Amino acid sequence: MSDHPVAPDAVVPVAAHEPPYYAVVFTSVRTEESDGYGETGERMEELVRGVPGFLGMDHARTPGGLSITVGYFKDEAALQQWRSDAEHRAAQRRGRAEWYERYTLHVAKVERSHGYERGPGYERGLGYERSQGDQHGRV
């Protein structure tokens, strides 16, 4: 993460991690039904943060209603623990029954990872920036 403070409501992507690790990409289109969706989402986020090896999550939603959530996991054991969580499985069943018109799930092994962060003062022409390279120092 960053070496300088970030506002609590700031939009910050999950930091680059040392590969290999796994990315789970959940892309969905919702139904009109929303009863219980927000509460269940908050509970799932609370649960997944308790999984050893969970690295973080990014989420975005387009104005047209396409939602993309990417969860990052250190290894297959962490991913399997999340997949087999009983509350998570119940939420999946409810999602198929009530909340999702359609979805896709992709699981990928990340072999390269890097990030970039514009540093404080950059906009004033001081030129500070910070990059995180992959395990070979490449960006």
C-alpha positions as CSV (number, residue, x, y, z in Angstrom):
1,M,0.0,0.0,0.0
2,S,0.9,3.6,0.1
3,D,3.5,5.3,2.3
4,H,1.3,8.4,2.6
5,P,-2.1,8.7,4.3
6,V,-5.2,7.9,2.2
7,A,-8.6,9.4,3.1
8,P,-10.9,6.7,4.4
9,D,-13.4,7.2,1.5
10,A,-10.7,7.4,-1.2
11,V,-10.9,5.0,-4.2
12,V,-7.7,2.9,-4.0
13,P,-7.1,-0.3,-6.0
14,V,-5.8,-3.4,-4.3
15,A,-2.0,-3.2,-4.2
16,A,0.2,-5.4,-6.4
17,H,1.3,-8.5,-4.6
18,E,4.2,-10.9,-5.1
19,P,3.1,-13.5,-7.7
20,P,1.9,-16.1,-8.0
21,Y,-1.5,-15.6,-6.5
22,Y,-5.1,-16.0,-7.7
23,A,-7.7,-13.5,-9.0
24,V,-11.4,-14.4,-9.0
25,V,-13.4,-12.2,-11.4
26,F,-17.1,-12.2,-10.8
27,T,-19.0,-10.2,-13.5
28,S,-22.8,-9.9,-13.1
29,V,-26.0,-8.2,-14.2
30,R,-28.6,-7.9,-11.4
31,T,-32.4,-8.4,-11.5
32,E,-34.7,-5.7,-10.2
33,E,-34.9,-7.5,-6.8
34,S,-32.7,-6.0,-4.1
35,D,-34.3,-7.2,-0.8
36,G,-31.3,-8.3,1.4
37,Y,-28.7,-7.8,-1.3
38,G,-26.8,-5.0,0.4
39,E,-26.7,-6.7,3.8
40,T,-25.6,-10.0,2.3
41,G,-22.9,-8.2,0.3
42,E,-21.6,-6.6,3.5
43,R,-21.7,-9.9,5.3
44,M,-19.8,-11.7,2.5
45,E,-17.1,-8.9,2.6
46,E,-16.8,-9.4,6.4
47,L,-16.5,-13.2,6.0
48,V,-13.9,-13.2,3.1
49,R,-11.7,-10.7,5.0
50,G,-11.4,-13.4,7.7
51,V,-10.0,-16.0,5.2
52,P,-6.3,-16.5,5.7
53,G,-4.7,-15.7,2.4
54,F,-7.3,-13.2,1.3
55,L,-5.4,-10.3,-0.3
56,G,-8.2,-7.8,-1.1
57,M,-11.0,-7.0,-3.4
58,D,-11.8,-4.4,-6.1
59,H,-15.3,-3.6,-7.3
60,A,-16.8,-1.5,-10.1
61,R,-20.3,-1.0,-11.6
62,T,-21.1,0.6,-14.9
63,P,-24.0,3.0,-15.4
64,G,-25.6,0.3,-17.5
65,G,-25.6,-2.1,-14.6
66,L,-22.6,-4.4,-15.3
67,S,-20.9,-5.2,-12.0
68,I,-17.4,-6.5,-11.7
69,T,-15.8,-7.7,-8.5
70,V,-12.3,-9.1,-8.4
71,G,-11.1,-10.9,-5.3
72,Y,-7.4,-11.7,-4.8
73,F,-6.2,-14.8,-2.9
74,K,-2.7,-15.9,-2.0
75,D,-3.1,-19.6,-2.9
76,E,-5.5,-22.3,-3.8
77,A,-6.1,-23.2,-0.2
78,A,-7.4,-19.7,0.6
79,L,-9.6,-19.8,-2.5
80,Q,-11.0,-23.3,-1.5
81,Q,-11.7,-22.1,2.0
82,W,-13.8,-19.2,0.6
83,R,-15.5,-21.4,-2.0
84,S,-16.6,-23.9,0.7
85,D,-17.8,-21.4,3.3
86,A,-21.4,-22.4,4.2
87,E,-22.7,-18.8,4.4
88,H,-21.0,-18.0,1.1
89,R,-22.7,-21.0,-0.5
90,A,-26.1,-20.0,0.9
91,A,-25.6,-16.4,-0.5
92,Q,-24.7,-17.9,-3.9
93,R,-27.9,-19.9,-3.9
94,R,-29.9,-16.8,-3.0
95,G,-28.1,-14.8,-5.6
96,R,-29.1,-17.2,-8.4
97,A,-32.7,-17.4,-7.1
98,E,-33.2,-13.6,-6.6
99,W,-30.5,-11.1,-7.4
100,Y,-28.7,-12.1,-10.6
101,E,-30.0,-12.1,-14.2
102,R,-26.7,-13.6,-15.3
103,Y,-23.1,-13.8,-14.1
104,T,-19.7,-15.3,-15.1
105,L,-16.9,-16.3,-12.8
106,H,-13.3,-16.5,-13.9
107,V,-10.4,-17.8,-11.8
108,A,-6.9,-16.9,-13.0
109,K,-3.4,-17.5,-11.6
110,V,-1.6,-14.2,-11.6
111,E,2.0,-14.5,-12.9
112,R,2.9,-10.8,-13.1
113,S,1.8,-8.0,-11.0
114,H,2.8,-4.3,-10.7
115,G,1.3,-1.0,-9.7
116,Y,1.7,2.7,-10.0
117,E,0.9,5.5,-7.6
118,R,1.2,9.2,-8.3
119,G,2.9,10.7,-5.3
120,P,2.1,13.9,-3.4
121,G,3.4,17.0,-5.2
122,Y,3.3,15.4,-8.6
123,E,0.7,17.8,-9.8
124,R,2.9,20.7,-8.7
125,G,5.6,19.5,-11.1
126,L,7.8,17.9,-8.4
127,G,7.8,14.7,-10.4
128,Y,7.5,12.1,-7.5
129,E,5.9,8.8,-8.5
130,R,6.1,5.3,-7.1
131,S,6.0,2.0,-9.0
132,Q,5.9,-1.5,-7.7
133,G,7.6,-4.0,-10.0
134,D,7.0,-7.7,-10.4
135,Q,9.4,-10.3,-8.9
136,H,11.9,-9.5,-11.6
137,G,11.8,-5.7,-11.0
138,R,9.9,-5.2,-14.3
139,V,7.0,-2.7,-14.5
